[in-house]
Amino acid sequence: MRKEHKERLSLDRPSTYQIEVPRLVAVNRAGWAAEMAITVEDQGDPITSLTDHLDQAALNGLLRRLYSTGLPLISAVWLEAGFS
């Protein structure tokens, strides 16, 4: 069941998103993922979760970057709206 949110999504205000992909994703922490929270759940097959506060353009860029690595997307979830 989808959780109800009172906040509204916006194209120009950042929101927090969590993206999950299979396998261990090696990212350059000094580069594009420097501010991103990265966790790996490893119960047989590893799943990497990437969490960051992004606007829609940055989210699209991140999804394109992950696509270019050839990793299938497990999920992309909006966690909370930005307040700026």
C-alpha positions as CSV (number, residue, x, y, z in Angstrom):
1,M,0.0,0.0,0.0
2,R,1.3,3.4,-0.9
3,K,2.1,5.7,2.0
4,E,0.2,9.0,1.9
5,H,2.3,12.1,1.8
6,K,1.1,15.7,2.5
7,E,4.1,17.2,0.9
8,R,3.9,17.9,-2.9
9,L,6.5,16.9,-5.4
10,S,8.0,19.7,-7.5
11,L,10.2,19.8,-10.6
12,D,12.4,22.5,-9.2
13,R,12.7,21.6,-5.4
14,P,14.8,18.8,-4.2
15,S,13.3,15.7,-2.5
16,T,14.9,12.7,-1.0
17,Y,14.9,9.5,-3.2
18,Q,16.2,6.0,-2.6
19,I,17.2,3.9,-5.6
20,E,18.0,0.2,-5.4
21,V,20.0,-1.8,-8.0
22,P,21.3,-5.4,-7.9
23,R,24.9,-6.2,-7.2
24,L,27.5,-4.1,-5.6
25,V,27.9,-0.7,-7.3
26,A,31.4,0.6,-7.2
27,V,31.1,4.4,-7.2
28,N,33.8,7.1,-6.9
29,R,33.1,8.7,-3.6
30,A,35.1,11.8,-4.6
31,G,33.0,12.2,-7.8
32,W,29.4,12.1,-8.6
33,A,28.4,10.2,-5.5
34,A,30.3,12.2,-2.9
35,E,27.2,13.3,-0.9
36,M,25.1,10.2,-1.5
37,A,24.3,7.7,1.2
38,I,25.2,4.2,-0.1
39,T,24.3,1.0,1.7
40,V,24.7,-2.6,0.6
41,E,22.4,-5.4,1.7
42,D,24.0,-8.7,1.2
43,Q,21.8,-11.7,1.9
44,G,22.9,-13.9,-1.0
45,D,22.7,-11.5,-3.8
46,P,23.9,-7.9,-2.9
47,I,21.5,-5.0,-3.4
48,T,23.0,-1.5,-3.4
49,S,20.8,1.4,-2.1
50,L,21.6,4.9,-3.1
51,T,19.9,7.7,-1.2
52,D,20.2,11.4,-1.9
53,H,18.4,14.7,-1.9
54,L,17.9,15.5,-5.6
55,D,15.7,17.7,-7.8
56,Q,14.0,16.0,-10.8
57,A,16.9,16.9,-13.2
58,A,19.5,15.4,-10.9
59,L,17.4,12.3,-10.3
60,N,17.0,11.8,-14.1
61,G,20.8,12.2,-14.5
62,L,21.5,9.6,-11.7
63,L,19.0,7.1,-13.3
64,R,20.7,7.6,-16.7
65,R,24.2,7.1,-15.2
66,L,23.0,3.8,-13.6
67,Y,21.4,2.7,-16.8
68,S,24.6,3.3,-18.7
69,T,26.4,0.9,-16.4
70,G,24.0,-1.8,-17.5
71,L,22.4,-2.4,-14.1
72,P,18.6,-3.1,-14.0
73,L,16.6,-0.9,-11.6
74,I,15.0,-2.6,-8.7
75,S,13.2,0.4,-7.4
76,A,13.2,4.2,-7.2
77,V,11.3,5.5,-4.2
78,W,10.4,9.1,-3.2
79,L,11.0,9.3,0.6
80,E,10.2,12.9,1.4
81,A,9.7,16.3,-0.3
82,G,12.2,19.1,0.0
83,F,11.4,22.1,2.2
84,S,13.4,24.9,0.5
